[in-house]
Amino acid sequence: MIETSYKKRLEQVKTFLNNNDAKLISHYYVDSEIQRLTEDTGGCVADSLQMAKFGTQQKEKNLIIAGVRFMGETAKILNPEKNIYVLDKDATCSLDDSCEVNSFKQFCEKYPNREIVVYANTSAEVKAISDWVVTSSIAIPLVENLASRGKKIIWAPDKYLGSYIQDQTGIDMIMWDGACIVHEEYKTIELKKLIEELGDCEVLVHPESPRSIIQLADVVGSTTKLINASKISKSKNIIVATEKGIFYQMKKLSPNKNFIEAPTEGEGATCKSCGRCPWMHLNTFDKLMSVINQKNEINLNEKTIVHAKKSINRMVEFEDKYYQKNKRAS
């Protein structure tokens, strides 16, 4: 019955996309049904940068982004000639929200001789006043390159990812005080207990997590790196410290492994998110089927697009050169 219902929805989505000259592009964190519909209609499920790059290769004039708002903005920056739609404009990101452009601009003005490096989880306006945009997969080699050239940087918005990058590269960094409400919730004592209880397990951690969680990890990396690590792991039990939506891809690759959420409950827990991104879960089938309208379209002014594209393209060019020399594992 469930599979019959899915096949019906798949046909509806195929017809909808065809009638609207549209392509569906989704993030690893949205619900499994949306990811599956994306794959089965020839779309792309990936991290935010690969989502946007995929859009540049499509002939369709309309791109539908299942994720959060900054991902739609990045798609618009790299595809200004296309119409970009998000399933819900209220689907934001706590990191993006923590870094308002005027406040960040004033912060940066205090340190005029530093390069401004921002995480992809920021608004188009913040990207437009930055020198570099990075994703978690390319952040360390890019910052290592800057450090080798004697550069000092301003980092925003994620203080935990910033600390991890600083630990790995030794770069002189001034840090903005932002955090992801999902990754900040993971609890160290409870994770230690879970590791002891399971025995045979491997711990996969996204670097947006606190340092104490990262120190317990077997693998630290981007969503793509964690998916690859889950596939090659010899352990039966995989503890995952990132948004649970990623389990769909992991289970597909390793159906016989047990995937367990890193604990968010325990001493000091507030359970703001309980390991789930509330905004990713605003992406639903019903919203997909009514997405093409002015209310859901991403519009950015031309000046913002031009300046933000420069900082993104610098990363893309660095990434392309880096992976020409190094095997892509993340």
C-alpha positions as a LaTeX table, in Angstrom:
\begin{tabular}{lrrr}
\hline
Residue & $x$ (\AA) & $y$ (\AA) & $z$ (\AA) \\
\hline
Met1 & 0.00 & 0.00 & 0.00 \\
Ile2 & 2.80 & 2.42 & 0.94 \\
Glu3 & 4.70 & 1.67 & $-2.29$ \\
Thr4 & 1.50 & 2.08 & $-4.35$ \\
Ser5 & 0.94 & 5.48 & $-2.73$ \\
Tyr6 & 4.54 & 6.47 & $-3.50$ \\
Lys7 & 4.22 & 5.47 & $-7.16$ \\
Lys8 & 1.11 & 7.61 & $-7.45$ \\
Arg9 & 2.91 & 10.60 & $-5.95$ \\
Leu10 & 5.91 & 10.01 & $-8.20$ \\
Glu11 & 3.73 & 10.18 & $-11.31$ \\
Gln12 & 2.12 & 13.38 & $-10.00$ \\
Val13 & 5.53 & 14.97 & $-9.46$ \\
Lys14 & 6.82 & 13.87 & $-12.87$ \\
Thr15 & 3.80 & 15.43 & $-14.55$ \\
Phe16 & 4.10 & 18.59 & $-12.46$ \\
Leu17 & 7.79 & 19.05 & $-13.28$ \\
Asn18 & 7.25 & 18.35 & $-16.97$ \\
Asn19 & 4.32 & 20.76 & $-17.25$ \\
Asn20 & 6.30 & 23.52 & $-15.54$ \\
Asp21 & 9.69 & 22.95 & $-17.23$ \\
Ala22 & 11.18 & 22.41 & $-13.77$ \\
Lys23 & 13.89 & 20.37 & $-12.07$ \\
Leu24 & 13.78 & 19.30 & $-8.41$ \\
Ile25 & 16.96 & 19.66 & $-6.33$ \\
Ser26 & 17.10 & 18.59 & $-2.67$ \\
His27 & 19.40 & 18.60 & 0.33 \\
Tyr28 & 20.44 & 15.48 & 2.24 \\
Tyr29 & 18.52 & 16.69 & 5.30 \\
Val30 & 14.98 & 16.86 & 3.89 \\
Asp31 & 12.57 & 13.98 & 4.50 \\
Ser32 & 13.33 & 10.70 & 2.77 \\
Glu33 & 10.27 & 10.84 & 0.51 \\
Ile34 & 11.34 & 14.19 & $-0.96$ \\
Gln35 & 14.87 & 12.84 & $-1.50$ \\
Arg36 & 13.50 & 9.74 & $-3.21$ \\
Leu37 & 11.16 & 11.78 & $-5.43$ \\
Thr38 & 14.11 & 13.97 & $-6.39$ \\
Glu39 & 16.24 & 10.99 & $-7.40$ \\
Asp40 & 13.40 & 9.27 & $-9.27$ \\
Thr41 & 12.64 & 12.37 & $-11.35$ \\
Gly42 & 16.25 & 12.91 & $-12.46$ \\
Gly43 & 17.03 & 15.60 & $-9.93$ \\
Cys44 & 19.91 & 15.94 & $-7.51$ \\
Val45 & 20.25 & 15.22 & $-3.79$ \\
Ala46 & 23.45 & 16.79 & $-2.45$ \\
Asp47 & 25.01 & 19.42 & $-0.20$ \\
Ser48 & 24.22 & 23.09 & $-0.79$ \\
Leu49 & 27.08 & 23.87 & $-3.17$ \\
Gln50 & 26.63 & 20.77 & $-5.32$ \\
Met51 & 22.89 & 21.54 & $-5.44$ \\
Ala52 & 23.63 & 24.98 & $-6.90$ \\
Lys53 & 26.29 & 23.68 & $-9.30$ \\
Phe54 & 23.88 & 20.99 & $-10.53$ \\
Gly55 & 21.40 & 23.75 & $-11.35$ \\
Thr56 & 23.88 & 25.43 & $-13.70$ \\
Gln57 & 23.96 & 22.25 & $-15.80$ \\
Gln58 & 20.19 & 21.97 & $-16.31$ \\
Lys59 & 18.20 & 23.10 & $-19.34$ \\
Glu60 & 14.98 & 23.69 & $-17.38$ \\
Lys61 & 14.09 & 27.34 & $-16.73$ \\
Asn62 & 12.65 & 26.62 & $-13.26$ \\
Leu63 & 14.65 & 25.12 & $-10.38$ \\
Ile64 & 12.80 & 23.92 & $-7.29$ \\
Ile65 & 14.93 & 23.79 & $-4.14$ \\
Ala66 & 13.93 & 21.49 & $-1.28$ \\
Gly67 & 16.03 & 22.71 & 1.61 \\
Val68 & 16.30 & 26.07 & 3.34 \\
Arg69 & 16.26 & 29.63 & 2.07 \\
Phe70 & 20.02 & 30.26 & 1.76 \\
Met71 & 20.25 & 27.25 & $-0.58$ \\
Gly72 & 17.67 & 28.85 & $-2.84$ \\
Glu73 & 19.63 & 32.09 & $-2.74$ \\
Thr74 & 22.87 & 30.31 & $-3.67$ \\
Ala75 & 21.08 & 28.64 & $-6.57$ \\
Lys76 & 19.86 & 32.08 & $-7.72$ \\
Ile77 & 23.36 & 33.57 & $-7.44$ \\
Leu78 & 24.83 & 30.85 & $-9.67$ \\
Asn79 & 21.78 & 30.70 & $-11.96$ \\
Pro80 & 20.51 & 34.31 & $-12.20$ \\
Glu81 & 18.76 & 33.67 & $-15.52$ \\
Lys82 & 16.60 & 30.91 & $-14.03$ \\
Asn83 & 13.54 & 31.11 & $-11.83$ \\
Ile84 & 14.34 & 29.66 & $-8.40$ \\
Tyr85 & 11.61 & 28.44 & $-6.06$ \\
Val86 & 11.81 & 27.17 & $-2.48$ \\
Leu87 & 9.09 & 25.02 & $-0.96$ \\
Asp88 & 8.73 & 27.32 & 2.04 \\
Lys89 & 10.32 & 30.76 & 2.46 \\
Asp90 & 9.98 & 30.38 & 6.22 \\
Ala91 & 12.46 & 27.49 & 6.02 \\
Thr92 & 15.46 & 29.37 & 7.32 \\
Cys93 & 18.67 & 28.36 & 9.17 \\
Ser94 & 19.78 & 29.30 & 12.68 \\
Leu95 & 23.30 & 30.02 & 11.38 \\
Asp96 & 21.96 & 32.31 & 8.66 \\
Asp97 & 19.65 & 34.05 & 11.14 \\
Ser98 & 22.52 & 34.58 & 13.62 \\
Cys99 & 24.52 & 36.64 & 11.12 \\
Glu100 & 22.51 & 39.71 & 10.10 \\
Val101 & 24.35 & 41.60 & 7.37 \\
Asn102 & 24.55 & 45.06 & 8.96 \\
Ser103 & 25.76 & 43.70 & 12.30 \\
Phe104 & 28.30 & 41.51 & 10.53 \\
Lys105 & 29.50 & 44.41 & 8.38 \\
Gln106 & 30.14 & 46.50 & 11.52 \\
Phe107 & 31.97 & 43.55 & 13.08 \\
Cys108 & 34.21 & 43.19 & 10.01 \\
Glu109 & 35.01 & 46.90 & 9.92 \\
Lys110 & 36.84 & 46.48 & 13.23 \\
Tyr111 & 39.37 & 44.18 & 11.52 \\
Pro112 & 40.07 & 45.77 & 8.11 \\
Asn113 & 43.23 & 43.76 & 7.32 \\
Arg114 & 41.63 & 40.34 & 7.56 \\
Glu115 & 40.11 & 38.19 & 4.83 \\
Ile116 & 36.40 & 37.58 & 5.39 \\
Val117 & 35.56 & 33.87 & 5.10 \\
Val118 & 31.97 & 32.79 & 5.57 \\
Tyr119 & 30.24 & 29.44 & 5.65 \\
Ala120 & 27.69 & 28.62 & 2.95 \\
Asn121 & 24.96 & 28.83 & 5.62 \\
Thr122 & 24.64 & 32.61 & 5.27 \\
Ser123 & 22.45 & 35.03 & 3.37 \\
Ala124 & 23.23 & 36.31 & $-0.11$ \\
Glu125 & 23.87 & 39.74 & 1.42 \\
Val126 & 26.52 & 38.37 & 3.80 \\
Lys127 & 28.16 & 36.45 & 0.97 \\
Ala128 & 28.24 & 39.69 & $-1.05$ \\
Ile129 & 30.46 & 41.47 & 1.53 \\
Ser130 & 32.78 & 38.48 & 2.00 \\
Asp131 & 36.03 & 37.49 & 0.29 \\
Trp132 & 35.38 & 33.74 & 0.38 \\
Val133 & 32.46 & 31.37 & 0.82 \\
Val134 & 33.25 & 27.83 & 1.99 \\
Thr135 & 31.41 & 24.57 & 2.56 \\
Ser136 & 32.45 & 22.10 & 5.25 \\
Ser137 & 34.00 & 19.85 & 2.59 \\
Ile138 & 36.48 & 22.43 & 1.31 \\
Ala139 & 36.91 & 24.71 & 4.36 \\
Ile140 & 40.09 & 23.16 & 5.77 \\
Pro141 & 42.19 & 22.99 & 2.56 \\
Leu142 & 41.05 & 26.48 & 1.58 \\
Val143 & 41.89 & 27.98 & 4.98 \\
Glu144 & 45.19 & 26.06 & 5.03 \\
Asn145 & 46.00 & 27.76 & 1.74 \\
Leu146 & 45.21 & 31.17 & 3.23 \\
Ala147 & 47.32 & 30.39 & 6.32 \\
Ser148 & 50.28 & 29.35 & 4.14 \\
Arg149 & 50.14 & 32.80 & 2.57 \\
Gly150 & 50.20 & 34.52 & 5.96 \\
Lys151 & 46.58 & 35.58 & 5.85 \\
Lys152 & 44.50 & 36.30 & 8.94 \\
Ile153 & 40.76 & 35.81 & 8.71 \\
Ile154 & 37.36 & 36.72 & 10.06 \\
Trp155 & 35.18 & 33.62 & 10.26 \\
Ala156 & 31.39 & 33.46 & 10.36 \\
Pro157 & 28.91 & 32.35 & 11.41 \\
Asp158 & 29.46 & 28.92 & 13.07 \\
Lys159 & 31.78 & 29.12 & 16.10 \\
Tyr160 & 32.05 & 25.33 & 16.36 \\
Leu161 & 33.03 & 24.80 & 12.75 \\
Gly162 & 35.34 & 27.79 & 13.11 \\
Ser163 & 37.04 & 26.22 & 16.15 \\
Tyr164 & 37.46 & 22.94 & 14.29 \\
Ile165 & 39.02 & 24.71 & 11.30 \\
Gln166 & 41.32 & 26.69 & 13.60 \\
Asp167 & 42.37 & 23.50 & 15.42 \\
Gln168 & 43.20 & 21.84 & 12.09 \\
Thr169 & 44.97 & 24.76 & 10.39 \\
Gly170 & 46.36 & 26.97 & 13.16 \\
Ile171 & 45.18 & 30.09 & 11.33 \\
Asp172 & 44.79 & 33.42 & 13.15 \\
Met173 & 40.99 & 33.71 & 13.29 \\
Ile174 & 38.50 & 36.21 & 14.68 \\
Met175 & 35.22 & 34.35 & 15.13 \\
Trp176 & 31.56 & 35.37 & 14.88 \\
Asp177 & 29.39 & 33.87 & 17.63 \\
Gly178 & 26.84 & 31.68 & 15.81 \\
Ala179 & 25.74 & 28.06 & 16.14 \\
Cys180 & 23.45 & 25.48 & 14.56 \\
Ile181 & 20.60 & 24.58 & 16.92 \\
Val182 & 20.75 & 20.96 & 15.73 \\
His183 & 24.47 & 20.25 & 16.19 \\
Glu184 & 24.79 & 22.33 & 19.37 \\
Glu185 & 22.35 & 19.99 & 21.12 \\
Tyr186 & 24.55 & 16.88 & 21.12 \\
Lys187 & 25.55 & 15.84 & 24.64 \\
Thr188 & 29.08 & 14.58 & 25.40 \\
Ile189 & 28.44 & 12.44 & 28.50 \\
Glu190 & 25.47 & 10.72 & 26.91 \\
Leu191 & 27.46 & 10.05 & 23.72 \\
Lys192 & 30.29 & 8.48 & 25.76 \\
Lys193 & 27.76 & 6.23 & 27.51 \\
Leu194 & 26.21 & 5.20 & 24.17 \\
Ile195 & 29.65 & 4.33 & 22.73 \\
Glu196 & 30.39 & 2.16 & 25.78 \\
Glu197 & 27.00 & 0.43 & 25.58 \\
Leu198 & 27.32 & $-0.41$ & 21.88 \\
Gly199 & 30.94 & $-1.49$ & 21.92 \\
Asp200 & 31.24 & $-2.24$ & 18.19 \\
Cys201 & 30.41 & 1.16 & 16.74 \\
Glu202 & 31.77 & 4.06 & 14.75 \\
Val203 & 30.96 & 7.70 & 15.42 \\
Leu204 & 30.42 & 10.08 & 12.48 \\
Val205 & 30.27 & 13.79 & 13.35 \\
His206 & 29.57 & 16.94 & 11.35 \\
Pro207 & 32.05 & 19.72 & 12.24 \\
Glu208 & 29.22 & 22.11 & 13.18 \\
Ser209 & 29.16 & 20.13 & 16.44 \\
Pro210 & 30.88 & 21.27 & 19.69 \\
Arg211 & 34.57 & 20.40 & 20.14 \\
Ser212 & 33.80 & 17.84 & 22.89 \\
Ile213 & 31.62 & 15.88 & 20.43 \\
Ile214 & 34.19 & 16.13 & 17.63 \\
Gln215 & 36.84 & 14.69 & 19.97 \\
Leu216 & 34.78 & 11.49 & 20.26 \\
Ala217 & 34.44 & 11.06 & 16.50 \\
Asp218 & 35.98 & 8.41 & 14.29 \\
Val219 & 35.20 & 10.53 & 11.24 \\
Val220 & 34.56 & 14.28 & 11.06 \\
Gly221 & 33.37 & 15.83 & 7.84 \\
Ser222 & 30.75 & 17.17 & 5.48 \\
Thr223 & 27.48 & 15.42 & 4.76 \\
Thr224 & 29.00 & 13.74 & 1.69 \\
Lys225 & 32.07 & 12.60 & 3.65 \\
Leu226 & 29.88 & 11.13 & 6.40 \\
Ile227 & 27.74 & 9.25 & 3.87 \\
Asn228 & 30.88 & 7.78 & 2.27 \\
Ala229 & 32.31 & 6.90 & 5.70 \\
Ser230 & 29.13 & 5.07 & 6.66 \\
Lys231 & 29.39 & 2.98 & 3.50 \\
Ile232 & 32.98 & 1.81 & 4.04 \\
Ser233 & 32.75 & 1.39 & 7.83 \\
Lys234 & 33.30 & $-2.17$ & 9.10 \\
Ser235 & 31.15 & $-1.50$ & 12.17 \\
Lys236 & 27.60 & $-2.79$ & 12.48 \\
Asn237 & 26.49 & 0.22 & 14.53 \\
Ile238 & 26.96 & 3.77 & 13.24 \\
Ile239 & 26.31 & 6.71 & 15.58 \\
Val240 & 25.61 & 9.86 & 13.57 \\
Ala241 & 25.87 & 13.42 & 14.90 \\
Thr242 & 24.05 & 15.42 & 12.25 \\
Glu243 & 20.50 & 15.89 & 10.97 \\
Lys244 & 18.66 & 12.58 & 10.78 \\
Gly245 & 17.50 & 13.21 & 7.19 \\
Ile246 & 20.94 & 11.93 & 6.13 \\
Phe247 & 19.95 & 8.42 & 7.26 \\
Tyr248 & 18.02 & 7.88 & 4.02 \\
Gln249 & 21.21 & 7.95 & 1.95 \\
Met250 & 23.19 & 5.95 & 4.53 \\
Lys251 & 20.59 & 3.18 & 4.82 \\
Lys252 & 20.31 & 2.96 & 1.05 \\
Leu253 & 24.04 & 2.27 & 0.81 \\
Ser254 & 24.24 & 0.01 & 3.89 \\
Pro255 & 20.85 & $-1.60$ & 4.57 \\
Asn256 & 22.27 & $-4.09$ & 7.09 \\
Lys257 & 23.85 & $-1.53$ & 9.40 \\
Asn258 & 22.21 & 0.11 & 12.40 \\
Phe259 & 22.16 & 3.91 & 12.24 \\
Ile260 & 21.71 & 5.63 & 15.59 \\
Glu261 & 21.19 & 9.30 & 16.35 \\
Ala262 & 23.78 & 10.86 & 18.64 \\
Pro263 & 22.01 & 11.72 & 21.92 \\
Thr264 & 20.59 & 15.19 & 22.51 \\
Glu265 & 18.97 & 14.44 & 25.87 \\
Gly266 & 20.62 & 14.43 & 29.25 \\
Glu267 & 22.12 & 16.89 & 31.71 \\
Gly268 & 21.80 & 20.45 & 30.42 \\
Ala269 & 19.61 & 19.44 & 27.49 \\
Thr270 & 17.12 & 21.98 & 26.20 \\
Cys271 & 16.05 & 19.93 & 23.20 \\
Lys272 & 15.58 & 22.97 & 20.98 \\
Ser273 & 15.88 & 20.64 & 18.02 \\
Cys274 & 16.34 & 17.08 & 19.38 \\
Gly275 & 18.68 & 16.42 & 16.48 \\
Arg276 & 16.15 & 17.46 & 13.84 \\
Cys277 & 16.20 & 20.67 & 11.83 \\
Pro278 & 12.70 & 22.17 & 12.17 \\
Trp279 & 13.09 & 24.12 & 8.94 \\
Met280 & 14.20 & 21.22 & 6.76 \\
His281 & 10.98 & 19.48 & 7.73 \\
Leu282 & 8.87 & 22.30 & 6.33 \\
Asn283 & 9.61 & 20.74 & 2.92 \\
Thr284 & 6.57 & 18.56 & 2.17 \\
Phe285 & 4.90 & 16.89 & $-0.80$ \\
Asp286 & 1.90 & 19.23 & $-0.66$ \\
Lys287 & 4.13 & 22.30 & $-0.75$ \\
Leu288 & 6.07 & 20.84 & $-3.65$ \\
Met289 & 2.91 & 20.45 & $-5.72$ \\
Ser290 & 2.02 & 24.14 & $-5.29$ \\
Val291 & 5.50 & 25.66 & $-5.24$ \\
Ile292 & 5.56 & 27.60 & $-8.52$ \\
Asn293 & 4.18 & 30.98 & $-7.55$ \\
Gln294 & 5.53 & 34.45 & $-6.75$ \\
Lys295 & 5.33 & 33.82 & $-3.00$ \\
Asn296 & 7.91 & 31.04 & $-3.23$ \\
Glu297 & 10.25 & 32.59 & $-5.81$ \\
Ile298 & 13.72 & 33.76 & $-4.73$ \\
Asn299 & 14.52 & 37.27 & $-5.95$ \\
Leu300 & 17.81 & 39.05 & $-5.35$ \\
Asn301 & 19.00 & 42.43 & $-6.58$ \\
Glu302 & 21.62 & 42.39 & $-9.31$ \\
Lys303 & 24.32 & 44.06 & $-7.20$ \\
Thr304 & 24.02 & 41.40 & $-4.50$ \\
Ile305 & 24.20 & 38.63 & $-7.10$ \\
Val306 & 27.32 & 40.10 & $-8.74$ \\
His307 & 29.25 & 40.51 & $-5.46$ \\
Ala308 & 28.11 & 37.23 & $-3.90$ \\
Lys309 & 28.99 & 35.35 & $-7.07$ \\
Lys310 & 32.59 & 36.57 & $-6.82$ \\
Ser311 & 33.11 & 35.04 & $-3.37$ \\
Ile312 & 31.37 & 31.81 & $-4.34$ \\
Asn313 & 33.28 & 31.50 & $-7.62$ \\
Arg314 & 36.59 & 31.95 & $-5.81$ \\
Met315 & 35.71 & 28.87 & $-3.74$ \\
Val316 & 34.52 & 26.92 & $-6.78$ \\
Glu317 & 37.75 & 27.67 & $-8.64$ \\
Phe318 & 39.83 & 26.70 & $-5.60$ \\
Glu319 & 37.78 & 23.51 & $-5.16$ \\
Asp320 & 38.23 & 22.51 & $-8.81$ \\
Lys321 & 42.01 & 23.00 & $-8.62$ \\
Tyr322 & 42.23 & 21.22 & $-5.25$ \\
Tyr323 & 40.35 & 18.14 & $-6.45$ \\
Gln324 & 42.42 & 17.98 & $-9.63$ \\
Lys325 & 45.33 & 17.17 & $-7.31$ \\
Asn326 & 43.46 & 15.27 & $-4.58$ \\
Lys327 & 40.92 & 12.48 & $-4.73$ \\
Arg328 & 37.42 & 13.77 & $-3.90$ \\
Ala329 & 36.39 & 12.04 & $-0.67$ \\
Ser330 & 34.11 & 14.65 & 0.81 \\
\hline
\end{tabular}
